[in-house]
Amino acid sequence: MQKIKALFTNKYFILTLWFGLSTIAALKQVIMHSINNYQLYKWSWFHLIQQKNIYLRYPQLFEDCHHYGPFFGLIIAPFAILPDWLGVMLWSLFNTWILYKAVTMLPFDKNKQLMILLICAHELMTSSFSVQVNPFITSLMLFTFIFIRREKDFWAALMIIIGTYIKLYGIVGLAFFFFSENKIKFIWGLIFWAVVLMGLNMLVSSPAFVIQSYQDWYHSLAAKDVENNASRMQDIGVKGMIRRIFDIYLSDIQVLIPATILFFTSYLRFKSYKNLQFQLLILCSTLIFPIIYSSSSESPTYIIAFMGVAIWYMNLDRPVTRFEIFLIIFAIVITSFSPSDLFPRYLSEHLTKKYGLKALPVFIVWLKIVYETWTRDFKEEPPVPAIA
């Protein structure tokens, strides 16, 4: 037991898992020529500079449609110009590294940072199998929180605008607005970067095409929302779980309104705004909320929410309770492991996937987080280190 504990607290073992699993996942997709998402990403850049509709179907190039903002073309450009095999591997490595960098900047000691990486390593691999952008989106949300805490509001604003221009999830970074010590600077930063990044988009294309592309993006997302409501692989959130279990079709509004009200009740603890533990709870809630309440959520998206689960667990007062230990194990087994070969295939097909149960542990953790923001006795001293 001591040897196992020593292994799972070893820095080099954890970093090997973090970078190794995601790299192996990307390499497998390259070898199997299963890089449809990357092709979809790559051609968003070429269609942007060629001024061809980014949101049409191009079956000769890739399956499905592009659903990211026109600005995403600029992000993928350095990888798109490379041979596909190299572009995929470097894109995956970039996503893995940038999220690692964000975790190492969180206000935790090194041991807790390593535990966050360990808890999320498998979920990162799941995202890497799809060559997804979600680790990058997760890092942008973390950087927003980190820069606001470090009073670098101008750069926090940049993170929000980049995230929003790529995938609307990024806008939830505004949840940290109340922690800013210079709110006017933060607001001006948002305006500045919104204009500058839009200008960069227009610089490589044309103003008329970029404006039209944002309109096309809106219609693309509206159409995708309709498709998601009937999909087994997407709408893996609270609404989708209810639909699958009870055969009840709820609208987004019916789920979002009570959830949003519940989310904002956390902010009633006005005197706790400057407390680190409270701020971290808000960070966790913000990472989880857009995933479990979005109809676009799919298995690779959960790296965002699962980062919230991992940070929540490391932010708990020590010693943790049996219920809290149960919740983190429940989340690891059902949310992280169930879509993989580590979980019995029969149970995966006939239970977790059939009823969208990947969302269940994260939903319970989110409710626990909200409850903690109401009731927790926040201490001024930092939490006790997770590992001696």
N, C-alpha and C positions, 0 to 999 in steps of 0.2 A: 504493500500500500504506500509506503514511504517513497519507493522508487517511482511509482505512478504519479504521486503528488509532485515529486521533484521534476519529472518529465514535463508535466502540464503547467509547471511554473517556470520552466526554463526558457529564457529569452530567445535563444537560437532555435529551439524547437518550435516555438509559437510563430516566429517570423518565417521559418521554413514552411509551416502550414499556410500562413497567410499568403505569401507570395507563390509558394509551390502549387497549392491546390488550384488557384485561379489561373496560373500559367498552364498547368496540365489541362485544365478545362478548355482554355482557348486553343491550345495545341491540338487537342482532340478534334475540335470543330474544324480547324484548318485541314487536318489530315482527312477528315470525312467530307470535306467540301460543304460543310453545313454552316455557312456564314451569311445567311440571308439578311439578318439584321444589319450586319456590317455593310453589305451591298446597298441596302436601303439608306443607311447613313451616308455612305460614300457618295452616292449619286445625288444626294441633296446638295452637295457642294458643286458638282458639275452642272446640275440643273439651275442652281442659283446664278452662276456666272454666265450660263448660256441663256438665261431668262426663259426657261421652260417651266411650266407649271409643276411645282414640287410635289403637289398633292394628288396628281393623277396616278392611275395604275400603269406600271411599266412591266408587264409580265415577262418581257424578254430580258429584263435586268434583275428583277427581284419580285418576290411575292408580297402581297399585302400593300398597304399604302403608307406613306410617310405621315407621321402625326406629331412631329416636333416643329418648333418655331423656325422661321427662315434663318435666324441667327445661328442655329446649330450647324449650318453649312460652314461657317467660319471656324467653329471648334474642331470639326472633323477634317478640315482641309489639309493640315500637315500630314495626316495619316492616309487620306484619300489619294494623294499623288504618288504613294509608294506602291510597290507590288502588293497584291492582296494579302499574301501570306505574312509579309512583314508588317503591313498596316494593321492587320488583325492582332498580331502578337504585341506590337507596340501600343496599340489602343487599349488592349487588356491590361498591359503593364502600367500604363499611365493611370487608368482607373484604380488599379490596386494601390499604386504608390500614393496618389493624391488623397485617397481615403486614409491610408496609413498615416500620412503627414498630418491630416486633420485630427486624427485620434491622438497623436503624440503632442498636440497643442492644447488638448482639453485640460481643464484645471484639476487633474488627478495626479497622484504620484505614479512613477513608472510601472510599478507592479499592477496597479489598477488599469492603466492603459493597456498593458499586455493582456490582462484578463478580458478586456473589451474586444481586443483583436481575436483572442481565442474563441470567445463566444460567437463571434460573427464570421469566423473563417469559412465555415461550411456554407453559410448564406451567401457570402461573397462568391464562392465557387458556383453556386446556383445561378447567380447573375452572370458570371463569366461564361458559362455554358451558352448563354444567349447573346454573348458579346454586347451586353446592354450598357447604356449610359448611366444607369441608376447609381453606381458607386460614386460617380462624379457629382451627381445631383445631391447625394447624401453629404459629400464633402463640402459642397457649397453651403448647405444648411448649417453644418458645423462651423465653417469659417465665419458665417454671419454672426453666430453666437459668440465665437471666440474674439472676433474683432470688436464687437460692441463691448465685451467685457474689458478689452484692452484699450478702450476709448479710441479706437481707430474706425470711427463711424463712416468715414468716407469710403473705406475699403469694404466695410460691411455692406454698404449700399450697393457697391459693385457686385458683390456676391449675389444679392437678391435679384438684381436686374439680369445678370447672366442666367441665373436659374429660371427666372420667369420667362425670359426670351427663348429658352430651350424647351422647358416643360413647366407647365403652370404651377407645379408643386413648389417651385422656388419662391413664390410669393408669400408662403407661410412664414418666411423669415421675418416678416413684419411683426410677428408675435413677440419678438424681442425688443420692439420699439420702446417699451416702458422701462427697459433696463439701460437705455442710452443716457449718458450724462450730458450729451449735447444734441438734443433732438432737432434743433434747427439745422445744424450741420448735417445731420443724418438725412433730413428731408431734402435739403439742397443737393446732397450726394445722389439721392435717388433720381432727382430731376436731371442732374448733370449726366449720369451714366446712361439713363434712358435715352437721352438725346445723342450722346456720343456713340453708343453701340448701334443705335438705329442708323446713324450716319455711316458707320463702318460697313454695315450691311448694304447701304445704298452705294457706297464707294466701289464695291466689287461687282455691283449689278446696276440697278438704276432706281431712282426714287419711285417711279410709277410701278415698277415690277415688285419692289419690296412692299409697298402699300397694298397692292393687289394680293400679294402672297399672304399677308396677315389676315386679309379677308377670307382667302381660301383656307387658311389654317383654322379659322373659326368654324367654317362649314365642315371641314374635315373632322374636327373634334365632336361636332354635333352629330354627324353621321356615325362616328365611332361609338358614341354613347349608346345609340340605338342598338348597334351590333353587340355591344358588351352585355346588354341586358339578357341576351339569349345565348351567351357563350358559356362554355364549361371552363375554359382556360382563363377567362378574364372575369371581371366583377367578383374577384375573390376578396370580398370585404364583408362588412356587417350586412349590407343590403343583399348581397349575393348569397350569403349564408342563410339568411331568413328565407329568401326565395327558394333555395334548394331544399331546406329542411321542411318548411311549412307549405310550400307551393303557393306562397303569397307574393304578389308583385307589388312592391312599394315603389313610389316615385322617389327620386333623389331628394326632393324637398321634404318628404315625410320622414326621412332618416336624418338628413343634414340639419334641419332646424333644431330638433331636440339635442343632437350631438354638439352643435355649435354653441348652444346656450350652456350646455354642461361644460364645454371647453373653457368658455369665458368666465364661468363662476370661479375658476382658479385665481383670477386676477382680483378677487375681492379681498385677498390677504395683502392689503396695501403696504403694511408695515414690513412685509417680508421681501419686497422687491429687491433689496440690496443683498439679501442672503444668498450665498452660493448654492446651498442645497435646494432652496426654492427655485432659483433660476435654472438649475439642472433638471428639476422636475418639469418645468415649462418646456425646456428643450426636448425632453423625452416625449412629452405629450404632443409637441409640435411635429416631431419626426413620425410619430405613429398615426396621428389624426388623418392626414391626407391620404394615407394608404388604406386604412380600414374603412374609410367613408367615400372612396372613389370607385366608380364603376369600371375604371380602366386598370385597376390593380390586377396583377398577375403574379405568378410565383417569383420571377426574377426581380419584381419591384420591391419585394419584402426586405431587401438589404437595408432600405431606408427605415422601415418600421423596426426591424430587428436591432439596428443600431440604437434605437430608442430604448428597447427592452434591455440591452446590455448596459447602457449608461445608467438606466434606472436601478438595475441590480447593484452596480458598483457604487451608487450614490446612497444606498440604504444605510441606516444606522447599524453598527455592528454590536452584538451578534445578530444575524438575521434570524427571522422566525422560521418555523417549519413550513408554514404556508408560503412564505416568500421563496424558500428553497424549492418547494413543489412547483411554484409558478415558473421559475426559470427552467427547471427540468421539463415541465410540461411544454413550454415554449420551444425549447431545443428539440424535443422529440417530435412534436406535432407540427410546429410551424417550419422548423428548419430541416429536419430529417425526413419528414413524411413524403416529400416529392422525390426522394432519392432512393438508391438501391439499399441504403442502410435501414429502410423501413419495409416491412412485409408488403409485397406487391398487392396481394389480395385486399389487405386493409386499406392500402393507398387508393386502389381503384374503386372499391365498394363502400368506403367510409369517408376518408379525408377529402379526396377529390370530388366524390359524388355530392357531398354536402358542404363543400367549401370550408372545411374545418381548419384549414391553415390559418384563418383569421381569428379563430376562437381564443387561443391563448393570449394573443396580442391584444385582443379586445378586452379580456379580463385584466391584463396588466394595465391597459390604459385606464380602465375604471379605477383600479387601485391607485394609479398615479394621481388621478383627479381627487380621489378621496384623501390622499396624503397631502395634497395642496390645501385642503380644507382643515385638516386635523393635526398635522405633524408639528411637533414642538421643535422648531428650527433652532439649531445651536450656532453660535458664532464661530466656534472653533471648527477646523476642517474635520471631515470624517476620519475615523480611525483607519489606517492602511489595511487593505484587504489581505495582504500577505506579509508575514513578519520577515 
